[in-house]
Amino acid sequence: MPETKLKVILLRHTPNPEETIAMAAKLCYSPSDIESLKGKIETKDQKAFVEKLMKMGHLSPIEHPSFTFAIEGISRACSHQLVRHRLASYSQQSQRYVSKGQQTLASPAESSTVSGQTIFDYVIPPSIKEDGKAREAFERFMREAQRTYDLLIERLAELGIKGESANQDARFVLPNAAETKIMVTMNARELLHFFRQRCCYRAQWEIRQMAQQMLLLVKRVAPVIFEKAGPACLYAPCPEGEMSCGQARKVRKIYGSTYKERKRQTKKAKITPSQKNLFQE
């Protein structure tokens, strides 16, 4: 099937991110030289100190650790939303240099076949996928988009326009549903903002699922930083006002994060079964 599935991988991250934050923060106020300060920080758990920084709102040191993700199985509609987060670095698969023509989609990893036709991978919204007639119309349009793309590539070749020059014009008929791949690097502070915005129930379903998977991954490697990460309503009233989804209690229960429960957490942040279920939606 040409329908693709979301996949998020945490490729790299700053080693010992909490220590990096502590180093940045304490450097501002310490007369010690760098090596002495580094030695002191490495011999002591920095959990309480980092928690204090975040509680105080002293967030500039939080910007020093960075996290790099590889993401595939998302639509162009989703990636357009993602790149609106400007404090990040992106490298995205190009529709100019990577052709979606049938002759170039040879491997199962790059394409799928429907009714004998090789077709680009795409994402189907759940509301359409669950309805037979809607899905049939959607997939018919995807096949037609592929046929039109191929026709344009062939015609442009007859006119002497080939390769990336042809791709960059033929791609205009590819839909927002077309699958894309992207690498993303964000610092920890920007990720906290990203999760606040995109884990919200009012966020579009696809980018919300992606944000949830990213959050699960960073919680494993930086539990102190992301202990309270998630939608804005976890520890305060919903900031959406009249646009609120009205499900703050449900959201808090799913994320396993009431304020009292967080206060009772042990030294290592835990991911509850309810969170795992949420991230697998």
KADA-V375182 format. One record per residue. N is the residue number from 1. RES is the residue in one letter. BURIAL is # if it has 16 or more other ideal C-beta (glycine too) atoms within 10 Angstrom, else .. Layout:
BEGIN
n | res | burial
N | RES | BURIAL
N | RES | BURIAL
END
This chain:
BEGIN
n | res | burial
1 | M | .
2 | P | #
3 | E | #
4 | T | #
5 | K | .
6 | L | #
7 | K | .
8 | V | #
9 | I | .
10 | L | #
11 | L | .
12 | R | .
13 | H | #
14 | T | #
15 | P | .
16 | N | #
17 | P | #
18 | E | #
19 | E | #
20 | T | #
21 | I | #
22 | A | #
23 | M | #
24 | A | #
25 | A | #
26 | K | #
27 | L | .
28 | C | .
29 | Y | .
30 | S | .
31 | P | .
32 | S | .
33 | D | .
34 | I | .
35 | E | .
36 | S | .
37 | L | #
38 | K | #
39 | G | .
40 | K | .
41 | I | #
42 | E | .
43 | T | .
44 | K | .
45 | D | .
46 | Q | #
47 | K | #
48 | A | .
49 | F | #
50 | V | #
51 | E | .
52 | K | .
53 | L | #
54 | M | #
55 | K | .
56 | M | .
57 | G | .
58 | H | .
59 | L | .
60 | S | .
61 | P | #
62 | I | #
63 | E | .
64 | H | #
65 | P | #
66 | S | #
67 | F | #
68 | T | #
69 | F | #
70 | A | .
71 | I | #
72 | E | #
73 | G | #
74 | I | #
75 | S | #
76 | R | #
77 | A | #
78 | C | #
79 | S | #
80 | H | .
81 | Q | #
82 | L | #
83 | V | .
84 | R | .
85 | H | #
86 | R | .
87 | L | .
88 | A | #
89 | S | .
90 | Y | .
91 | S | .
92 | Q | .
93 | Q | .
94 | S | .
95 | Q | #
96 | R | .
97 | Y | .
98 | V | .
99 | S | #
100 | K | #
101 | G | #
102 | Q | #
103 | Q | .
104 | T | .
105 | L | #
106 | A | .
107 | S | .
108 | P | .
109 | A | .
110 | E | .
111 | S | #
112 | S | #
113 | T | .
114 | V | .
115 | S | .
116 | G | .
117 | Q | .
118 | T | #
119 | I | #
120 | F | #
121 | D | #
122 | Y | #
123 | V | #
124 | I | #
125 | P | #
126 | P | .
127 | S | .
128 | I | .
129 | K | .
130 | E | .
131 | D | .
132 | G | .
133 | K | .
134 | A | .
135 | R | #
136 | E | .
137 | A | .
138 | F | #
139 | E | #
140 | R | .
141 | F | .
142 | M | #
143 | R | .
144 | E | .
145 | A | #
146 | Q | #
147 | R | .
148 | T | .
149 | Y | #
150 | D | #
151 | L | .
152 | L | #
153 | I | #
154 | E | .
155 | R | .
156 | L | #
157 | A | .
158 | E | .
159 | L | .
160 | G | .
161 | I | #
162 | K | .
163 | G | .
164 | E | .
165 | S | .
166 | A | #
167 | N | #
168 | Q | .
169 | D | .
170 | A | #
171 | R | #
172 | F | .
173 | V | .
174 | L | #
175 | P | #
176 | N | .
177 | A | #
178 | A | #
179 | E | #
180 | T | #
181 | K | #
182 | I | #
183 | M | #
184 | V | #
185 | T | #
186 | M | #
187 | N | #
188 | A | #
189 | R | #
190 | E | #
191 | L | #
192 | L | #
193 | H | .
194 | F | #
195 | F | #
196 | R | #
197 | Q | #
198 | R | #
199 | C | #
200 | C | #
201 | Y | #
202 | R | .
203 | A | #
204 | Q | .
205 | W | .
206 | E | #
207 | I | #
208 | R | #
209 | Q | #
210 | M | #
211 | A | #
212 | Q | #
213 | Q | #
214 | M | #
215 | L | #
216 | L | #
217 | L | #
218 | V | #
219 | K | #
220 | R | .
221 | V | #
222 | A | #
223 | P | #
224 | V | #
225 | I | #
226 | F | #
227 | E | #
228 | K | #
229 | A | #
230 | G | #
231 | P | #
232 | A | #
233 | C | #
234 | L | #
235 | Y | .
236 | A | .
237 | P | .
238 | C | #
239 | P | .
240 | E | #
241 | G | .
242 | E | .
243 | M | .
244 | S | .
245 | C | .
246 | G | .
247 | Q | .
248 | A | #
249 | R | .
250 | K | .
251 | V | #
252 | R | #
253 | K | .
254 | I | #
255 | Y | #
256 | G | #
257 | S | #
258 | T | .
259 | Y | .
260 | K | .
261 | E | .
262 | R | .
263 | K | .
264 | R | .
265 | Q | .
266 | T | .
267 | K | .
268 | K | .
269 | A | #
270 | K | .
271 | I | .
272 | T | .
273 | P | .
274 | S | .
275 | Q | #
276 | K | .
277 | N | .
278 | L | #
279 | F | #
280 | Q | .
281 | E | .
END
